[in-house]
Amino acid sequence: MTRRRVLAAFAVAVAVPALAHAQTKMADKAFVTGGKVDVHLDAGDYEVRAAPDDHVVTMTGNTGSATVDVAIAGAHADVTVKSTSHTNFKCIIEVPKVSDVAIRLSAGDLTVGEISGSKDIESTAGDLRIAVGRLDDYGKVDASVKVGDLSPGPFGSSKKEGFVSQSVNWSGKGRYTLHASLGAGDLKLD
């Protein structure tokens, strides 16, 4: 029932605006907990968050000629969103709560919800917000912004500020890694 409510809310949020011409696309494929998800994203605004079950789900609004592909092979999933409109394109991607994720975003805003697992996230420009979850889960953290602001969250004591760039390098005893790199924009670790 929870998935239906989420999908219904998304459908209403996308359908209600005056942009009645906007298309929506959805893909939903069964996956495994603890797998690896590679996500390749053209410009747009994205949210990657934990799914309520073991599925990889994409929901897009204002798609224009955008294409969405979800390919599953055992414990590996590839999610690709390309040919986006570059204006007002929005997409929600859900992955199992325990997943390693690697995300490459050409430009735009990205919010990553609390997902247990290693995270490898890179973007050229935009704002990145990453919910890191439990500090004790991480063994290595490196995050950097070439031009913009870095809010290191729980890793704050290890922040280094350069003339323009900012970075965080932190080591712990956990098993997950976090790598986040942003060319220009704001990077916030929550």
PEWOJO-V314581 format. One record per helix or strand of 3 or more residues. SS is the DSSP state (h for helix, s for strand). FROM is the first residue (numbers start at 1). TO is the last residue. If there is no record, write none. Layout:
ss	from	to
SS	FROM	TO
SS	FROM	TO
//
This chain:
ss	from	to
h	2	16
s	24	30
s	36	41
s	45	50
s	55	61
s	67	73
s	76	82
s	90	95
s	100	105
s	110	112
s	119	125
s	128	130
h	135	137
s	138	151
h	153	158
s	159	161
s	166	171
s	176	189
//
